[in-house]
């Protein structure tokens, strides 16, 4: 990746609000597990970061587990910072 390509990607991420404070890309997705896996693959390719289906499935499962963990903690303990 050239410096110009990198600058473009950073500007694109900042303009769309997808870049978090740690420098990671954040995408909000909705749909079934399969739809989310397909979206991850599509968006990774759009960002020139190809990903395997297995890796997209692993990321999806990790995100789903995280959502349920936060919901359970909030419900059980009234934790609102998650």
N, C-alpha and C positions, 0 to 999 in steps of 0.2 A: 504494500500500500504506500502510495506516495504521500508526502506531507500535505499536498493539496487535497488528496482524497481524505486524509485523516481530518484536516480542518473542516472539510465539508460535512463529514459525518458528525463531528462534534457540534457544529453549528446547527445541523438538522436536529440532533437530539435536544439541544438546548431550546431551540425554537418550538419544538413540539412538547416540551416538558417531560420527555422520556428519560432524561439523565438524572440519576439520584446523586446525593452528596458524596457517595463513595465512588462514583464514576460508572456505576452499572446501569444498564438499560432496564426500564420497567415498563411492562405492557399490561394493560388491564384487558382481560379476555372473559367472554361469557360463552356458554354453550355446553354441549356434552363433552365428555373426556376426549372423544375422537375429534371433535371440532377444534378443541383447544390444541391438541397435538398437531393437527394440520396447520393451525394458525401459527404455532411456534415455528414449524418448519418453513412456512411461507415468509414470515417476518425475518427469520434468521437469514434466509436467502436474499431478501431485500436489503439487508444490512451487510451483505457480502460476508456472512459468517455461517456457511452451510453447517447443518447439524444432522445427525442420523436420526432416524425414526425412534430408535431405542433410547437415545439421549433425550429427545423431545418427550417421550413417554415418561422417562425418569423425572424430568423437570416438572411435568404435569402432575405426577403422583406426589412429588415433594410439596408442590404448591397446595394441592388439595388437602394433604395431611396438615399443613400449616394452617389452613383456613379452619379446619375442624378443631385443631388444638386451641386456636385463639377463641373460637366460639365456646368451647367447653370451659376454658379458663374464665372467660367473661361470665358465663352463666353460673359456674360453680362458686367462684370467688369474688365476683363483681369487679374483676380486673378490667379497667378500661384503657390501659396504656398499651394493650396488644393490638 
